[in-house]
Amino acid sequence: MKITAFNYITGNFQEKSIVPENLSKCLIGRNPNCDFILNSPEVSRVHGIIIYQQKQYHYIDLASTDGSRINNQTATINQSFPLQQGDVIRIGDFFVLFESEDANSITDSEDFFKQKTVIVPNQNPQDTRRTEFTVTCTKVIEETHDVKTFSFVAEPPILFNDTSFNYKPGQFVMVDLEIDGKPCKRAYSISSSPSRPYNLELTVKRVSAPSFQPDLPPGLVSNWLHDNLRVGNQIKISPPMGDFTCLDNEHQKLLFISAGSGITPLMSMSRWLCDTRADVDIIFIYSARSQEDIIFQQELELMALKYSNFHLAITLTGNELDSTWSGYTGRLNETMLLGIAPDFKERIVYSCGSEGFLENLQTMLSQLKFPMDNYNQESFGLSPTLKPALTSPNQSSAENPVVAFKKSSQEVVCDAGETILEAAQREAIRLPHACQMGVCGQCKLRKVSGEVSYEKDFGCEDDFVLTCVARAVTDVVIEG
């Protein structure tokens, strides 16, 4: 096995091979007699030890002054912790990665699948039309105080790059739950990469319930996952959806810009590119409120050190910042962007974040004369001001068109720029919906009369309307 350490403040980088036949233990600390020396005041003279026993590596914190954290969890003093490939130990200012030197080594996840079944690519074309998958939670990782990553395998087992699922980095799935006896669906970007096909990961932020959607607030499903989903539990998910992906982009220079939980699809893309495309130059800009809110911080810093084509810049936007932070501060602005990515006009931009963040980013890039044809973004539930409805010049749109729902005998007046779903929710009219992006088709209803417009072609038949992305051009009657 190999242990790799780097100091995210000084940039110190080192690695060491540990072979059970030649080394039964590996002392870690700043004492010159240690086997793996981490020279930093925050590291105890003899901080911890890696031992090999019963065909398994273990880490033990030897009553160090500042403690150790394994996969962001505090290690109990003098307690043996079994190490798996990919585990990260935080020791002072160092991140220590535990990994295999054998490219052909078998991981635990591979063992799991071999025990279950022999997996071969599924050639049955009917499987590509599956509408849902049952997945089992195998791990829950606390990324921050309000963000968790849930790792899943499929039941029955499949590889997640198999023809029956086969997702692209940046896509999302619909999580299908029943909460308090009511069916609930929510869209979540996949944070894992199809280049690592043995598990699928969803990274979810806990959110408070908004007042404008009393029937099924966006925070309902996220908070339920945080409070209830445990290792061994099963849930149902949809096939992958969405066209926010860099998979088919052959451009050699990319710029990823995200904020908050908007990091998830860009993390999937970054993992995939670092695994498969060493020729692509990536600049990754991420905005977080504070150091405690940086999602994937350890992995991002590892990627920046391990991959010469991955360049990381993090800015903190909160008012109260830790005095030890020496990175960027404040919201992303023109000066910051030019300092981080002076060649930004030569890059393809992928961005994801809140509606306000994306709106400000688009405005800034437009003012800087960035070629907006090279701009791509992802946001669930676009605001009316972010992307207004598109109407053709020969359409005679009503100033405030009325949408009538024939079956329920309800109607609503649509404000300028409002989608039909938004207008209905404002008046507490319940309509089926899920992704709020015009992708999943859950909101599709039959249109009796009237005209609607879309910001782009969603492929919806003329006799139907996707209420989550459609805006009324004239008075509209819908069966619903």
Salt bridges, closest charged atoms under 4 A:
GLU15 OE1 - LYS2 NZ 3.76
ASP61 OD2 - HIS47 NE2 3.78
GLU99 OE2 - LYS2 NZ 3.88
GLU99 OE1 - LYS306 NZ 3.31
GLU132 OE2 - LYS236 NZ 3.40
ASP146 OD1 - HIS145 NE2 3.78
ASP146 OD2 - LYS205 NZ 2.65
GLU201 OE1 - ARG271 NH1 3.76
ASP227 OD1 - ARG206 NH2 2.39
ASP243 OD2 - LYS456 NZ 3.29
ASP248 OD2 - LYS168 NZ 3.68
ASP275 OD2 - ARG196 NE 2.78
ASP279 OD1 - ARG277 NE 3.18
ASP281 OD1 - HIS311 NE2 2.77
ASP281 OD2 - ARG347 NH2 2.57
ASP293 OD1 - HIS145 NE2 2.81
ASP293 OD2 - ARG289 NH1 3.73
GLU299 OE2 - ARG196 NH1 3.89
GLU299 OE1 - ARG271 NH2 2.54
ASP343 OD2 - LYS253 NZ 2.55
ASP343 OD1 - ARG347 NE 3.03
GLU346 OE1 - LYS253 NZ 2.76
ASP415 OD2 - ARG426 NE 3.91
GLU418 OE2 - ARG426 NE 2.80
GLU427 OE2 - ARG426 NH1 2.94
GLU461 OE1 - LYS444 NZ 3.63
